[in-house]
Amino acid sequence: MKLGTGLFVSRLIIGLMFLFTGITKILNPAGIIDMLSNMGFPAAAFFGWVLLLSEMIFGAAVLVGYKVKYTTIPLIIVLLVAAFMVHLPSQDPMAKINFFMHLAVVGGLFAIMIDGSGRYAYKSA
């Protein structure tokens, strides 16, 4: 494999994951707002929209490789908040698996952030 192919594949999968979850949330924003409200988040409606728009906008940016040094940071924050505030405190055994899955994706985002977007990335003129 050529240099940067692994970063390209990671970027493709992670970007699509965030884009898909953002689109899923925008189809039913009340679901994420209710979840945040039930967890005691202040301004749940505001943060629900911040969450779903971040997943869509920054997920699309990572997908195409646009300014990944910066566009990965909001997604890392989203994953860390979800991992430590939703999955880790839960007593559901599946939540513990999701906790580590979130951390694995954070690792992938860090690799993209540090090493760059890899092959086939958006290049501004």
C-alpha positions in Angstrom: 0.0 0.0 0.0 1.1 3.5 -0.7 1.9 6.1 2.0 -1.3 7.7 3.3 -3.7 5.0 2.2 -4.4 4.0 5.8 -5.2 7.6 6.8 -7.5 7.8 3.7 -9.4 4.7 4.8 -9.6 5.9 8.4 -10.8 9.3 7.2 -13.4 7.7 5.0 -14.9 5.5 7.6 -14.8 8.0 10.5 -16.2 10.8 8.3 -19.0 8.6 7.0 -19.8 7.5 10.6 -20.2 11.1 11.8 -22.1 12.2 8.7 -24.5 9.2 9.1 -25.1 9.9 12.8 -25.6 13.6 12.2 -28.1 12.9 9.5 -29.9 10.4 11.7 -30.1 13.0 14.5 -31.4 15.8 12.2 -34.2 13.5 11.1 -35.4 13.4 14.7 -33.7 16.3 16.7 -36.2 15.9 19.5 -34.7 12.5 20.3 -31.2 13.9 21.0 -32.6 17.0 22.8 -34.7 14.7 25.1 -31.7 12.5 25.8 -29.6 15.6 26.7 -32.4 17.0 28.8 -32.9 13.8 30.7 -29.2 13.7 31.5 -29.4 17.2 33.0 -27.6 19.1 30.3 -28.3 22.8 30.6 -29.7 24.3 27.4 -30.3 20.9 26.0 -32.0 22.2 22.8 -28.9 24.4 22.0 -26.4 21.6 22.7 -28.5 19.1 20.8 -28.3 21.3 17.7 -24.6 22.0 18.2 -24.1 18.2 18.5 -25.9 17.2 15.3 -24.6 20.1 13.2 -21.1 19.4 14.4 -21.4 15.7 13.5 -22.6 16.7 10.0 -20.3 19.6 9.2 -17.1 18.3 10.7 -17.8 14.8 9.7 -18.1 15.9 6.1 -14.9 18.0 6.5 -13.0 14.9 7.8 -14.6 12.8 5.0 -13.1 15.0 2.3 -9.9 15.8 4.2 -10.6 19.5 4.7 -8.4 21.1 7.3 -8.3 18.0 9.5 -5.8 19.5 11.9 -8.8 21.6 13.1 -12.0 19.8 12.0 -11.1 16.7 14.1 -11.0 18.6 17.4 -14.8 19.2 17.7 -15.4 15.5 16.9 -12.9 14.4 19.5 -14.7 16.5 22.1 -18.1 15.1 21.1 -16.8 11.5 21.5 -15.1 12.2 24.8 -18.2 13.8 26.3 -20.3 10.9 25.1 -17.8 8.3 26.3 -17.4 9.8 29.8 -20.9 11.2 30.4 -23.1 8.6 28.7 -21.3 5.3 28.3 -18.9 5.0 31.3 -21.5 5.8 34.0 -24.1 3.4 32.5 -24.6 0.0 34.1 -25.4 -1.6 30.7 -22.5 -4.0 29.7 -22.9 -2.8 26.1 -22.2 0.7 27.2 -18.8 -0.3 28.4 -18.1 -1.7 24.9 -19.3 1.6 23.4 -17.1 3.5 25.8 -14.0 1.7 24.3 -15.3 2.1 20.8 -15.5 5.8 21.3 -12.0 5.9 22.6 -10.8 3.9 19.5 -12.4 6.4 17.2 -10.8 9.2 19.2 -7.5 7.5 18.5 -8.3 7.4 14.8 -9.1 11.1 14.8 -5.9 11.9 16.6 -3.9 10.0 14.0 -5.7 11.9 11.2 -5.2 15.2 13.1 -1.4 14.6 13.7 -0.4 12.8 10.5 -2.7 14.6 8.1 -5.5 13.6 5.8 -3.7 11.0 3.7 -4.4 10.4 0.0 -7.3 11.8 -2.0 -7.9 14.8 0.3 -9.4 18.1 -0.5 -6.8 20.4 -1.8 -7.6 24.1 -1.8 -6.2 26.1 -4.7 
